[in-house]
Amino acid sequence: MAAIFLPLTAVSSVFGMNLHSGLENSPPWMFWLILAGSFAVGLMVSEVLVAVKLRGRR
């Protein structure tokens, strides 16, 4: 579960800071794109970890 939510929390913590990153004036769809990308990365990491765990059982 941590593999899914770690990228999402990392991105949200960066957006929660008051840093000038250039994304302050971005359109709303950019938020959803980054959110979906973070979720996809979390799912990929989760799948890799499951595959490694299953490979170790053989």
PDBQT receptor file of N, H, CA, C and O in Angstrom, charges set to zero:
ATOM      1  N   MET A   1       0.817  -1.178   0.000  1.00  0.00    +0.000 N 
ATOM      2  CA  MET A   1       0.000   0.000   0.000  1.00  0.00    +0.000 C 
ATOM      3  C   MET A   1       0.872   1.258   0.000  1.00  0.00    +0.000 C 
ATOM      4  O   MET A   1       0.518   2.277  -0.592  1.00  0.00    +0.000 OA
ATOM      5  N   ALA A   2       1.999   1.163   0.665  1.00  0.00    +0.000 N 
ATOM      6  H   ALA A   2       2.287   0.335   1.146  1.00  0.00    +0.000 HD
ATOM      7  CA  ALA A   2       2.890   2.323   0.704  1.00  0.00    +0.000 C 
ATOM      8  C   ALA A   2       3.454   2.623  -0.673  1.00  0.00    +0.000 C 
ATOM      9  O   ALA A   2       3.705   3.783  -1.001  1.00  0.00    +0.000 OA
ATOM     10  N   ALA A   3       3.658   1.581  -1.490  1.00  0.00    +0.000 N 
ATOM     11  H   ALA A   3       3.454   0.639  -1.223  1.00  0.00    +0.000 HD
ATOM     12  CA  ALA A   3       4.198   1.792  -2.833  1.00  0.00    +0.000 C 
ATOM     13  C   ALA A   3       3.220   2.565  -3.700  1.00  0.00    +0.000 C 
ATOM     14  O   ALA A   3       3.631   3.276  -4.617  1.00  0.00    +0.000 OA
ATOM     15  N   ILE A   4       1.949   2.437  -3.423  1.00  0.00    +0.000 N 
ATOM     16  H   ILE A   4       1.615   1.860  -2.678  1.00  0.00    +0.000 HD
ATOM     17  CA  ILE A   4       0.945   3.156  -4.209  1.00  0.00    +0.000 C 
ATOM     18  C   ILE A   4       0.875   4.613  -3.773  1.00  0.00    +0.000 C 
ATOM     19  O   ILE A   4       0.797   5.509  -4.613  1.00  0.00    +0.000 OA
ATOM     20  N   PHE A   5       0.902   4.857  -2.467  1.00  0.00    +0.000 N 
ATOM     21  H   PHE A   5       0.966   4.129  -1.784  1.00  0.00    +0.000 HD
ATOM     22  CA  PHE A   5       0.645   6.201  -1.976  1.00  0.00    +0.000 C 
ATOM     23  C   PHE A   5       1.904   7.036  -1.736  1.00  0.00    +0.000 C 
ATOM     24  O   PHE A   5       1.798   8.249  -1.558  1.00  0.00    +0.000 OA
ATOM     25  N   LEU A   6       3.092   6.425  -1.727  1.00  0.00    +0.000 N 
ATOM     26  H   LEU A   6       3.178   5.440  -1.872  1.00  0.00    +0.000 HD
ATOM     27  CA  LEU A   6       4.313   7.206  -1.511  1.00  0.00    +0.000 C 
ATOM     28  C   LEU A   6       4.553   8.239  -2.607  1.00  0.00    +0.000 C 
ATOM     29  O   LEU A   6       4.823   9.395  -2.283  1.00  0.00    +0.000 OA
ATOM     30  N   PRO A   7       4.468   7.877  -3.899  1.00  0.00    +0.000 N 
ATOM     31  CA  PRO A   7       4.659   8.917  -4.923  1.00  0.00    +0.000 C 
ATOM     32  C   PRO A   7       3.599  10.013  -4.841  1.00  0.00    +0.000 C 
ATOM     33  O   PRO A   7       3.888  11.189  -5.059  1.00  0.00    +0.000 OA
ATOM     34  N   LEU A   8       2.384   9.617  -4.528  1.00  0.00    +0.000 N 
ATOM     35  H   LEU A   8       2.149   8.661  -4.350  1.00  0.00    +0.000 HD
ATOM     36  CA  LEU A   8       1.301  10.598  -4.421  1.00  0.00    +0.000 C 
ATOM     37  C   LEU A   8       1.549  11.570  -3.276  1.00  0.00    +0.000 C 
ATOM     38  O   LEU A   8       1.349  12.774  -3.438  1.00  0.00    +0.000 OA
ATOM     39  N   THR A   9       1.981  11.067  -2.120  1.00  0.00    +0.000 N 
ATOM     40  H   THR A   9       2.144  10.089  -1.989  1.00  0.00    +0.000 HD
ATOM     41  CA  THR A   9       2.247  11.958  -0.990  1.00  0.00    +0.000 C 
ATOM     42  C   THR A   9       3.484  12.816  -1.231  1.00  0.00    +0.000 C 
ATOM     43  O   THR A   9       3.550  13.952  -0.762  1.00  0.00    +0.000 OA
ATOM     44  N   ALA A  10       4.457  12.287  -1.952  1.00  0.00    +0.000 N 
ATOM     45  H   ALA A  10       4.404  11.364  -2.333  1.00  0.00    +0.000 HD
ATOM     46  CA  ALA A  10       5.651  13.083  -2.254  1.00  0.00    +0.000 C 
ATOM     47  C   ALA A  10       5.297  14.267  -3.150  1.00  0.00    +0.000 C 
ATOM     48  O   ALA A  10       5.754  15.386  -2.918  1.00  0.00    +0.000 OA
ATOM     49  N   VAL A  11       4.491  14.019  -4.161  1.00  0.00    +0.000 N 
ATOM     50  H   VAL A  11       4.120  13.110  -4.350  1.00  0.00    +0.000 HD
ATOM     51  CA  VAL A  11       4.090  15.100  -5.065  1.00  0.00    +0.000 C 
ATOM     52  C   VAL A  11       3.211  16.104  -4.334  1.00  0.00    +0.000 C 
ATOM     53  O   VAL A  11       3.359  17.311  -4.525  1.00  0.00    +0.000 OA
ATOM     54  N   SER A  12       2.299  15.618  -3.499  1.00  0.00    +0.000 N 
ATOM     55  H   SER A  12       2.179  14.638  -3.344  1.00  0.00    +0.000 HD
ATOM     56  CA  SER A  12       1.417  16.549  -2.786  1.00  0.00    +0.000 C 
ATOM     57  C   SER A  12       2.192  17.378  -1.765  1.00  0.00    +0.000 C 
ATOM     58  O   SER A  12       1.833  18.528  -1.511  1.00  0.00    +0.000 OA
ATOM     59  N   SER A  13       3.246  16.818  -1.178  1.00  0.00    +0.000 N 
ATOM     60  H   SER A  13       3.538  15.884  -1.384  1.00  0.00    +0.000 HD
ATOM     61  CA  SER A  13       4.036  17.612  -0.237  1.00  0.00    +0.000 C 
ATOM     62  C   SER A  13       4.812  18.710  -0.963  1.00  0.00    +0.000 C 
ATOM     63  O   SER A  13       5.001  19.801  -0.425  1.00  0.00    +0.000 OA
ATOM     64  N   VAL A  14       5.254  18.421  -2.174  1.00  0.00    +0.000 N 
ATOM     65  H   VAL A  14       5.100  17.535  -2.611  1.00  0.00    +0.000 HD
ATOM     66  CA  VAL A  14       5.938  19.451  -2.966  1.00  0.00    +0.000 C 
ATOM     67  C   VAL A  14       4.959  20.564  -3.338  1.00  0.00    +0.000 C 
ATOM     68  O   VAL A  14       5.306  21.743  -3.276  1.00  0.00    +0.000 OA
ATOM     69  N   PHE A  15       3.735  20.190  -3.725  1.00  0.00    +0.000 N 
ATOM     70  H   PHE A  15       3.453  19.232  -3.776  1.00  0.00    +0.000 HD
ATOM     71  CA  PHE A  15       2.742  21.198  -4.067  1.00  0.00    +0.000 C 
ATOM     72  C   PHE A  15       2.263  21.966  -2.837  1.00  0.00    +0.000 C 
ATOM     73  O   PHE A  15       1.784  23.093  -2.963  1.00  0.00    +0.000 OA
ATOM     74  N   GLY A  16       2.385  21.377  -1.665  1.00  0.00    +0.000 N 
ATOM     75  H   GLY A  16       2.774  20.462  -1.563  1.00  0.00    +0.000 HD
ATOM     76  CA  GLY A  16       1.941  22.046  -0.448  1.00  0.00    +0.000 C 
ATOM     77  C   GLY A  16       2.905  23.110   0.032  1.00  0.00    +0.000 C 
ATOM     78  O   GLY A  16       2.534  23.948   0.853  1.00  0.00    +0.000 OA
ATOM     79  N   MET A  17       4.142  23.096  -0.464  1.00  0.00    +0.000 N 
ATOM     80  H   MET A  17       4.442  22.415  -1.132  1.00  0.00    +0.000 HD
ATOM     81  CA  MET A  17       5.133  24.086  -0.059  1.00  0.00    +0.000 C 
ATOM     82  C   MET A  17       4.904  25.384  -0.820  1.00  0.00    +0.000 C 
ATOM     83  O   MET A  17       4.363  25.377  -1.926  1.00  0.00    +0.000 OA
ATOM     84  N   ASN A  18       5.308  26.470  -0.237  1.00  0.00    +0.000 N 
ATOM     85  H   ASN A  18       5.747  26.476   0.661  1.00  0.00    +0.000 HD
ATOM     86  CA  ASN A  18       5.186  27.776  -0.891  1.00  0.00    +0.000 C 
ATOM     87  C   ASN A  18       6.471  28.100  -1.651  1.00  0.00    +0.000 C 
ATOM     88  O   ASN A  18       7.173  29.063  -1.340  1.00  0.00    +0.000 OA
ATOM     89  N   LEU A  19       6.756  27.282  -2.641  1.00  0.00    +0.000 N 
ATOM     90  H   LEU A  19       6.186  26.500  -2.893  1.00  0.00    +0.000 HD
ATOM     91  CA  LEU A  19       7.922  27.476  -3.492  1.00  0.00    +0.000 C 
ATOM     92  C   LEU A  19       7.460  27.917  -4.870  1.00  0.00    +0.000 C 
ATOM     93  O   LEU A  19       6.393  27.516  -5.335  1.00  0.00    +0.000 OA
ATOM     94  N   HIS A  20       8.253  28.730  -5.509  1.00  0.00    +0.000 N 
ATOM     95  H   HIS A  20       9.120  29.055  -5.131  1.00  0.00    +0.000 HD
ATOM     96  CA  HIS A  20       7.938  29.165  -6.861  1.00  0.00    +0.000 C 
ATOM     97  C   HIS A  20       8.496  28.130  -7.838  1.00  0.00    +0.000 C 
ATOM     98  O   HIS A  20       9.700  28.083  -8.087  1.00  0.00    +0.000 OA
ATOM     99  N   SER A  21       7.611  27.307  -8.383  1.00  0.00    +0.000 N 
ATOM    100  H   SER A  21       6.633  27.345  -8.181  1.00  0.00    +0.000 HD
ATOM    101  CA  SER A  21       8.044  26.241  -9.284  1.00  0.00    +0.000 C 
ATOM    102  C   SER A  21       7.605  26.474 -10.716  1.00  0.00    +0.000 C 
ATOM    103  O   SER A  21       8.042  25.760 -11.619  1.00  0.00    +0.000 OA
ATOM    104  N   GLY A  22       6.756  27.450 -10.939  1.00  0.00    +0.000 N 
ATOM    105  H   GLY A  22       6.401  28.030 -10.206  1.00  0.00    +0.000 HD
ATOM    106  CA  GLY A  22       6.240  27.699 -12.272  1.00  0.00    +0.000 C 
ATOM    107  C   GLY A  22       4.912  27.011 -12.512  1.00  0.00    +0.000 C 
ATOM    108  O   GLY A  22       4.275  27.244 -13.540  1.00  0.00    +0.000 OA
ATOM    109  N   LEU A  23       4.477  26.159 -11.576  1.00  0.00    +0.000 N 
ATOM    110  H   LEU A  23       4.994  25.970 -10.742  1.00  0.00    +0.000 HD
ATOM    111  CA  LEU A  23       3.207  25.461 -11.728  1.00  0.00    +0.000 C 
ATOM    112  C   LEU A  23       2.053  26.181 -11.039  1.00  0.00    +0.000 C 
ATOM    113  O   LEU A  23       0.922  25.696 -11.046  1.00  0.00    +0.000 OA
ATOM    114  N   GLU A  24       2.336  27.333 -10.446  1.00  0.00    +0.000 N 
ATOM    115  H   GLU A  24       3.255  27.727 -10.440  1.00  0.00    +0.000 HD
ATOM    116  CA  GLU A  24       1.283  28.059  -9.731  1.00  0.00    +0.000 C 
ATOM    117  C   GLU A  24       0.192  28.538 -10.673  1.00  0.00    +0.000 C 
ATOM    118  O   GLU A  24      -0.983  28.574 -10.306  1.00  0.00    +0.000 OA
ATOM    119  N   ASN A  25       0.576  28.901 -11.870  1.00  0.00    +0.000 N 
ATOM    120  H   ASN A  25       1.530  28.872 -12.168  1.00  0.00    +0.000 HD
ATOM    121  CA  ASN A  25      -0.375  29.458 -12.830  1.00  0.00    +0.000 C 
ATOM    122  C   ASN A  25      -0.779  28.450 -13.902  1.00  0.00    +0.000 C 
ATOM    123  O   ASN A  25      -1.307  28.831 -14.947  1.00  0.00    +0.000 OA
ATOM    124  N   SER A  26      -0.537  27.181 -13.649  1.00  0.00    +0.000 N 
ATOM    125  H   SER A  26      -0.108  26.872 -12.800  1.00  0.00    +0.000 HD
ATOM    126  CA  SER A  26      -0.871  26.163 -14.645  1.00  0.00    +0.000 C 
ATOM    127  C   SER A  26      -2.376  25.903 -14.652  1.00  0.00    +0.000 C 
ATOM    128  O   SER A  26      -3.059  26.169 -13.663  1.00  0.00    +0.000 OA
ATOM    129  N   PRO A  27      -2.888  25.388 -15.758  1.00  0.00    +0.000 N 
ATOM    130  CA  PRO A  27      -4.330  25.112 -15.845  1.00  0.00    +0.000 C 
ATOM    131  C   PRO A  27      -4.732  23.965 -14.919  1.00  0.00    +0.000 C 
ATOM    132  O   PRO A  27      -3.879  23.172 -14.520  1.00  0.00    +0.000 OA
ATOM    133  N   PRO A  28      -5.994  23.867 -14.578  1.00  0.00    +0.000 N 
ATOM    134  CA  PRO A  28      -6.455  22.821 -13.642  1.00  0.00    +0.000 C 
ATOM    135  C   PRO A  28      -6.210  21.399 -14.133  1.00  0.00    +0.000 C 
ATOM    136  O   PRO A  28      -6.025  20.499 -13.313  1.00  0.00    +0.000 OA
ATOM    137  N   TRP A  29      -6.203  21.172 -15.424  1.00  0.00    +0.000 N 
ATOM    138  H   TRP A  29      -6.353  21.903 -16.090  1.00  0.00    +0.000 HD
ATOM    139  CA  TRP A  29      -5.988  19.816 -15.916  1.00  0.00    +0.000 C 
ATOM    140  C   TRP A  29      -4.583  19.320 -15.599  1.00  0.00    +0.000 C 
ATOM    141  O   TRP A  29      -4.343  18.114 -15.551  1.00  0.00    +0.000 OA
ATOM    142  N   MET A  30      -3.656  20.246 -15.383  1.00  0.00    +0.000 N 
ATOM    143  H   MET A  30      -3.850  21.226 -15.422  1.00  0.00    +0.000 HD
ATOM    144  CA  MET A  30      -2.285  19.850 -15.039  1.00  0.00    +0.000 C 
ATOM    145  C   MET A  30      -2.254  19.128 -13.691  1.00  0.00    +0.000 C 
ATOM    146  O   MET A  30      -1.500  18.171 -13.517  1.00  0.00    +0.000 OA
ATOM    147  N   PHE A  31      -3.066  19.583 -12.740  1.00  0.00    +0.000 N 
ATOM    148  H   PHE A  31      -3.678  20.361 -12.881  1.00  0.00    +0.000 HD
ATOM    149  CA  PHE A  31      -3.166  18.921 -11.442  1.00  0.00    +0.000 C 
ATOM    150  C   PHE A  31      -3.607  17.473 -11.618  1.00  0.00    +0.000 C 
ATOM    151  O   PHE A  31      -3.022  16.558 -11.037  1.00  0.00    +0.000 OA
ATOM    152  N   TRP A  32      -4.651  17.276 -12.430  1.00  0.00    +0.000 N 
ATOM    153  H   TRP A  32      -5.125  18.019 -12.902  1.00  0.00    +0.000 HD
ATOM    154  CA  TRP A  32      -5.176  15.921 -12.624  1.00  0.00    +0.000 C 
ATOM    155  C   TRP A  32      -4.188  15.042 -13.380  1.00  0.00    +0.000 C 
ATOM    156  O   TRP A  32      -4.113  13.838 -13.135  1.00  0.00    +0.000 OA
ATOM    157  N   LEU A  33      -3.439  15.629 -14.286  1.00  0.00    +0.000 N 
ATOM    158  H   LEU A  33      -3.500  16.607 -14.485  1.00  0.00    +0.000 HD
ATOM    159  CA  LEU A  33      -2.426  14.876 -15.016  1.00  0.00    +0.000 C 
ATOM    160  C   LEU A  33      -1.318  14.405 -14.076  1.00  0.00    +0.000 C 
ATOM    161  O   LEU A  33      -0.903  13.247 -14.137  1.00  0.00    +0.000 OA
ATOM    162  N   ILE A  34      -0.843  15.286 -13.216  1.00  0.00    +0.000 N 
ATOM    163  H   ILE A  34      -1.180  16.226 -13.166  1.00  0.00    +0.000 HD
ATOM    164  CA  ILE A  34       0.197  14.925 -12.268  1.00  0.00    +0.000 C 
ATOM    165  C   ILE A  34      -0.327  13.921 -11.256  1.00  0.00    +0.000 C 
ATOM    166  O   ILE A  34       0.396  13.001 -10.875  1.00  0.00    +0.000 OA
ATOM    167  N   LEU A  35      -1.562  14.075 -10.816  1.00  0.00    +0.000 N 
ATOM    168  H   LEU A  35      -2.149  14.823 -11.126  1.00  0.00    +0.000 HD
ATOM    169  CA  LEU A  35      -2.168  13.131  -9.887  1.00  0.00    +0.000 C 
ATOM    170  C   LEU A  35      -2.262  11.739 -10.506  1.00  0.00    +0.000 C 
ATOM    171  O   LEU A  35      -1.907  10.749  -9.866  1.00  0.00    +0.000 OA
ATOM    172  N   ALA A  36      -2.737  11.660 -11.743  1.00  0.00    +0.000 N 
ATOM    173  H   ALA A  36      -3.026  12.464 -12.262  1.00  0.00    +0.000 HD
ATOM    174  CA  ALA A  36      -2.856  10.376 -12.427  1.00  0.00    +0.000 C 
ATOM    175  C   ALA A  36      -1.484   9.751 -12.662  1.00  0.00    +0.000 C 
ATOM    176  O   ALA A  36      -1.320   8.539 -12.519  1.00  0.00    +0.000 OA
ATOM    177  N   GLY A  37      -0.502  10.570 -13.021  1.00  0.00    +0.000 N 
ATOM    178  H   GLY A  37      -0.635  11.554 -13.138  1.00  0.00    +0.000 HD
ATOM    179  CA  GLY A  37       0.858  10.060 -13.217  1.00  0.00    +0.000 C 
ATOM    180  C   GLY A  37       1.458   9.515 -11.942  1.00  0.00    +0.000 C 
ATOM    181  O   GLY A  37       2.127   8.482 -11.959  1.00  0.00    +0.000 OA
ATOM    182  N   SER A  38       1.226  10.197 -10.840  1.00  0.00    +0.000 N 
ATOM    183  H   SER A  38       0.682  11.036 -10.827  1.00  0.00    +0.000 HD
ATOM    184  CA  SER A  38       1.732   9.732  -9.553  1.00  0.00    +0.000 C 
ATOM    185  C   SER A  38       1.078   8.415  -9.146  1.00  0.00    +0.000 C 
ATOM    186  O   SER A  38       1.739   7.518  -8.624  1.00  0.00    +0.000 OA
ATOM    187  N   PHE A  39      -0.211   8.309  -9.387  1.00  0.00    +0.000 N 
ATOM    188  H   PHE A  39      -0.749   9.038  -9.812  1.00  0.00    +0.000 HD
ATOM    189  CA  PHE A  39      -0.929   7.080  -9.079  1.00  0.00    +0.000 C 
ATOM    190  C   PHE A  39      -0.427   5.932  -9.955  1.00  0.00    +0.000 C 
ATOM    191  O   PHE A  39      -0.280   4.807  -9.477  1.00  0.00    +0.000 OA
ATOM    192  N   ALA A  40      -0.165   6.210 -11.231  1.00  0.00    +0.000 N 
ATOM    193  H   ALA A  40      -0.285   7.124 -11.618  1.00  0.00    +0.000 HD
ATOM    194  CA  ALA A  40       0.342   5.186 -12.144  1.00  0.00    +0.000 C 
ATOM    195  C   ALA A  40       1.731   4.714 -11.722  1.00  0.00    +0.000 C 
ATOM    196  O   ALA A  40       2.018   3.518 -11.775  1.00  0.00    +0.000 OA
ATOM    197  N   VAL A  41       2.589   5.631 -11.308  1.00  0.00    +0.000 N 
ATOM    198  H   VAL A  41       2.357   6.602 -11.264  1.00  0.00    +0.000 HD
ATOM    199  CA  VAL A  41       3.921   5.249 -10.840  1.00  0.00    +0.000 C 
ATOM    200  C   VAL A  41       3.813   4.379  -9.591  1.00  0.00    +0.000 C 
ATOM    201  O   VAL A  41       4.550   3.404  -9.447  1.00  0.00    +0.000 OA
ATOM    202  N   GLY A  42       2.908   4.724  -8.700  1.00  0.00    +0.000 N 
ATOM    203  H   GLY A  42       2.309   5.516  -8.817  1.00  0.00    +0.000 HD
ATOM    204  CA  GLY A  42       2.701   3.916  -7.508  1.00  0.00    +0.000 C 
ATOM    205  C   GLY A  42       2.232   2.515  -7.835  1.00  0.00    +0.000 C 
ATOM    206  O   GLY A  42       2.683   1.548  -7.220  1.00  0.00    +0.000 OA
ATOM    207  N   LEU A  43       1.332   2.394  -8.796  1.00  0.00    +0.000 N 
ATOM    208  H   LEU A  43       0.966   3.179  -9.296  1.00  0.00    +0.000 HD
ATOM    209  CA  LEU A  43       0.860   1.071  -9.213  1.00  0.00    +0.000 C 
ATOM    210  C   LEU A  43       1.977   0.259  -9.864  1.00  0.00    +0.000 C 
ATOM    211  O   LEU A  43       2.082  -0.947  -9.636  1.00  0.00    +0.000 OA
ATOM    212  N   MET A  44       2.809   0.911 -10.670  1.00  0.00    +0.000 N 
ATOM    213  H   MET A  44       2.725   1.890 -10.855  1.00  0.00    +0.000 HD
ATOM    214  CA  MET A  44       3.924   0.207 -11.301  1.00  0.00    +0.000 C 
ATOM    215  C   MET A  44       4.917  -0.297 -10.265  1.00  0.00    +0.000 C 
ATOM    216  O   MET A  44       5.385  -1.432 -10.352  1.00  0.00    +0.000 OA
ATOM    217  N   VAL A  45       5.240   0.535  -9.292  1.00  0.00    +0.000 N 
ATOM    218  H   VAL A  45       4.860   1.458  -9.222  1.00  0.00    +0.000 HD
ATOM    219  CA  VAL A  45       6.153   0.113  -8.229  1.00  0.00    +0.000 C 
ATOM    220  C   VAL A  45       5.556  -1.051  -7.454  1.00  0.00    +0.000 C 
ATOM    221  O   VAL A  45       6.267  -1.989  -7.094  1.00  0.00    +0.000 OA
ATOM    222  N   SER A  46       4.271  -0.998  -7.199  1.00  0.00    +0.000 N 
ATOM    223  H   SER A  46       3.693  -0.236  -7.492  1.00  0.00    +0.000 HD
ATOM    224  CA  SER A  46       3.592  -2.077  -6.496  1.00  0.00    +0.000 C 
ATOM    225  C   SER A  46       3.660  -3.376  -7.295  1.00  0.00    +0.000 C 
ATOM    226  O   SER A  46       3.923  -4.439  -6.731  1.00  0.00    +0.000 OA
ATOM    227  N   GLU A  47       3.428  -3.296  -8.587  1.00  0.00    +0.000 N 
ATOM    228  H   GLU A  47       3.215  -2.433  -9.045  1.00  0.00    +0.000 HD
ATOM    229  CA  GLU A  47       3.481  -4.493  -9.429  1.00  0.00    +0.000 C 
ATOM    230  C   GLU A  47       4.885  -5.076  -9.482  1.00  0.00    +0.000 C 
ATOM    231  O   GLU A  47       5.048  -6.296  -9.465  1.00  0.00    +0.000 OA
ATOM    232  N   VAL A  48       5.891  -4.230  -9.546  1.00  0.00    +0.000 N 
ATOM    233  H   VAL A  48       5.759  -3.239  -9.560  1.00  0.00    +0.000 HD
ATOM    234  CA  VAL A  48       7.275  -4.708  -9.558  1.00  0.00    +0.000 C 
ATOM    235  C   VAL A  48       7.602  -5.408  -8.247  1.00  0.00    +0.000 C 
ATOM    236  O   VAL A  48       8.239  -6.461  -8.245  1.00  0.00    +0.000 OA
ATOM    237  N   LEU A  49       7.174  -4.829  -7.140  1.00  0.00    +0.000 N 
ATOM    238  H   LEU A  49       6.657  -3.973  -7.142  1.00  0.00    +0.000 HD
ATOM    239  CA  LEU A  49       7.443  -5.453  -5.846  1.00  0.00    +0.000 C 
ATOM    240  C   LEU A  49       6.734  -6.791  -5.711  1.00  0.00    +0.000 C 
ATOM    241  O   LEU A  49       7.301  -7.730  -5.153  1.00  0.00    +0.000 OA
ATOM    242  N   VAL A  50       5.515  -6.897  -6.205  1.00  0.00    +0.000 N 
ATOM    243  H   VAL A  50       5.054  -6.134  -6.658  1.00  0.00    +0.000 HD
ATOM    244  CA  VAL A  50       4.790  -8.169  -6.170  1.00  0.00    +0.000 C 
ATOM    245  C   VAL A  50       5.486  -9.198  -7.056  1.00  0.00    +0.000 C 
ATOM    246  O   VAL A  50       5.601 -10.363  -6.675  1.00  0.00    +0.000 OA
ATOM    247  N   ALA A  51       5.951  -8.781  -8.230  1.00  0.00    +0.000 N 
ATOM    248  H   ALA A  51       5.858  -7.835  -8.539  1.00  0.00    +0.000 HD
ATOM    249  CA  ALA A  51       6.648  -9.700  -9.135  1.00  0.00    +0.000 C 
ATOM    250  C   ALA A  51       7.943 -10.197  -8.515  1.00  0.00    +0.000 C 
ATOM    251  O   ALA A  51       8.278 -11.374  -8.646  1.00  0.00    +0.000 OA
ATOM    252  N   VAL A  52       8.669  -9.328  -7.851  1.00  0.00    +0.000 N 
ATOM    253  H   VAL A  52       8.397  -8.372  -7.744  1.00  0.00    +0.000 HD
ATOM    254  CA  VAL A  52       9.930  -9.729  -7.203  1.00  0.00    +0.000 C 
ATOM    255  C   VAL A  52       9.637 -10.689  -6.060  1.00  0.00    +0.000 C 
ATOM    256  O   VAL A  52      10.368 -11.661  -5.865  1.00  0.00    +0.000 OA
ATOM    257  N   LYS A  53       8.588 -10.431  -5.310  1.00  0.00    +0.000 N 
ATOM    258  H   LYS A  53       7.994  -9.642  -5.468  1.00  0.00    +0.000 HD
ATOM    259  CA  LYS A  53       8.223 -11.291  -4.200  1.00  0.00    +0.000 C 
ATOM    260  C   LYS A  53       7.828 -12.680  -4.715  1.00  0.00    +0.000 C 
ATOM    261  O   LYS A  53       8.228 -13.693  -4.141  1.00  0.00    +0.000 OA
ATOM    262  N   LEU A  54       7.048 -12.727  -5.791  1.00  0.00    +0.000 N 
ATOM    263  H   LEU A  54       6.723 -11.904  -6.258  1.00  0.00    +0.000 HD
ATOM    264  CA  LEU A  54       6.640 -14.024  -6.364  1.00  0.00    +0.000 C 
ATOM    265  C   LEU A  54       7.823 -14.770  -6.966  1.00  0.00    +0.000 C 
ATOM    266  O   LEU A  54       7.876 -15.998  -6.900  1.00  0.00    +0.000 OA
ATOM    267  N   ARG A  55       8.752 -14.060  -7.541  1.00  0.00    +0.000 N 
ATOM    268  H   ARG A  55       8.710 -13.063  -7.595  1.00  0.00    +0.000 HD
ATOM    269  CA  ARG A  55       9.927 -14.692  -8.139  1.00  0.00    +0.000 C 
ATOM    270  C   ARG A  55      10.815 -15.306  -7.051  1.00  0.00    +0.000 C 
ATOM    271  O   ARG A  55      11.466 -16.326  -7.275  1.00  0.00    +0.000 OA
ATOM    272  N   GLY A  56      10.835 -14.682  -5.886  1.00  0.00    +0.000 N 
ATOM    273  H   GLY A  56      10.306 -13.853  -5.704  1.00  0.00    +0.000 HD
ATOM    274  CA  GLY A  56      11.654 -15.195  -4.786  1.00  0.00    +0.000 C 
ATOM    275  C   GLY A  56      11.104 -16.463  -4.171  1.00  0.00    +0.000 C 
ATOM    276  O   GLY A  56      11.845 -17.192  -3.512  1.00  0.00    +0.000 OA
ATOM    277  N   ARG A  57       9.826 -16.749  -4.366  1.00  0.00    +0.000 N 
ATOM    278  H   ARG A  57       9.225 -16.157  -4.902  1.00  0.00    +0.000 HD
ATOM    279  CA  ARG A  57       9.224 -17.958  -3.811  1.00  0.00    +0.000 C 
ATOM    280  C   ARG A  57       9.576 -19.218  -4.586  1.00  0.00    +0.000 C 
ATOM    281  O   ARG A  57       9.431 -20.319  -4.054  1.00  0.00    +0.000 OA
ATOM    282  N   ARG A  58      10.026 -19.095  -5.804  1.00  0.00    +0.000 N 
ATOM    283  H   ARG A  58      10.144 -18.201  -6.237  1.00  0.00    +0.000 HD
ATOM    284  CA  ARG A  58      10.308 -20.259  -6.650  1.00  0.00    +0.000 C 
ATOM    285  C   ARG A  58      11.535 -20.982  -6.230  1.00  0.00    +0.000 C 
ATOM    286  O   ARG A  58      11.902 -21.984  -6.845  1.00  0.00    +0.000 OA
TER     287      ARG A  58
